[in-house]
Amino acid sequence: LGEPITDEEANEALAFMSPVDGTVDFISFMKWWNEDHKQEASAAIQRYQAKFKFLKARVANPAIGNIETEMTGPCPSLDFRVNFVYHNRDGSKVRISPWHDIPLYNSDGSVNFVCEIPKWTRKKFEIATGEPFNPIKQDTKNGKLREYGWGDMMFNYGALPQTWEDPDHVTEGTGCGGDNDPLDVIEIGTKQWHVGSIVQVKILGVLALIDDNETDWKVLAINVEDHYASKIHDVADIEAHMPGCISAIHDWLRDYKLPHVNVFGYDGKCMNRDFAESVVAETHEFWKLLVDERGHAATV
């Protein structure tokens, strides 16, 4: 029934269900279950609730499993789109927005990351904030598809849903307004994700990039299932377990538009997890205000 138990608890249960030969049938199991979990048995109830909460945290947002992507148009082309659809219980499916409809927070405290650009690639895919349902498309400049000329991404790059960097909000540490986009994420885990992947990540830190006189936060995060995730919880842990990672990311962001050199707020320092989480929470509130003003089909 989805509840993990210890060996000691299993032995106690077995002694209750079948004290003679160790054979268990469904009737004896249900007698034990009802006895062990009745409301008067407060210790068992508390133990069950604590374990079930832990078990749920492994699948923090089951609804995410009902979302899939559908691609339209040849890739690469100006018509290529990665669309997001949700499967209802009755078998029907509806288009959704990866920006507005995918929840930001999960019940275990992690957040959902939408991958736009897989690591080791350079095509500049992005959520189309100006189109209905906000599919992912390849960015263009002067009518031509964009790629990063500085080289392949060394990390998975994407966005946090239900966030928005408000152009009218001037960040104290940068002196600039937001870039009018969802919050950018750099996922530093070892796995390469596909365009449109929805990944549970935990927040580690943030860099305050200033791009074209706009604040363009870059949140550092890691997949909660990555083998480094149990060791890395904050900026200092990144340095301890992935030495050179933050400086390499900083330099890539600074130089990828050469000869133009990007600059950073907060003296280029990677701010810690608490600071990063406050940025996420703030931009989530900005998104709420945007939706209140323009509706859940908001485009910018």
Sequence and secondary structure as in RCSB ss.txt:
>XXXX:A:sequence
LGEPITDEEANEALAFMSPVDGTVDFISFMKWWNEDHKQEASAAIQRYQAKFKFLKARVANPAIGNIETEMTGPC
PSLDFRVNFVYHNRDGSKVRISPWHDIPLYNSDGSVNFVCEIPKWTRKKFEIATGEPFNPIKQDTKNGKLREYGW
GDMMFNYGALPQTWEDPDHVTEGTGCGGDNDPLDVIEIGTKQWHVGSIVQVKILGVLALIDDNETDWKVLAINVE
DHYASKIHDVADIEAHMPGCISAIHDWLRDYKLPHVNVFGYDGKCMNRDFAESVVAETHEFWKLLVDERGHAATV
>XXXX:A:secstr
      HHHHHHHHHHH TTT    HHHHHHHHHHHTSTT HHHHHHHHHHHHHHHHHTS GGGGGEEEEEES S
SSTT EEEEEEE TTS EEEE TTTTS SB TTS EEEEEEE TT  B EEE TTSTT  EEE EETTEE B TT
   SSEEEEETT    TT B TTTS BB SS EEEEE SSS   TT EEEEEEEEEEEEEETTEEEEEEEEEETT
STTTTT  SHHHHHHHSTTHHHHHHHHHHHTTTTS  EESGGG  B HHHHHHHHHHHHHHHHHHHHHH TT   
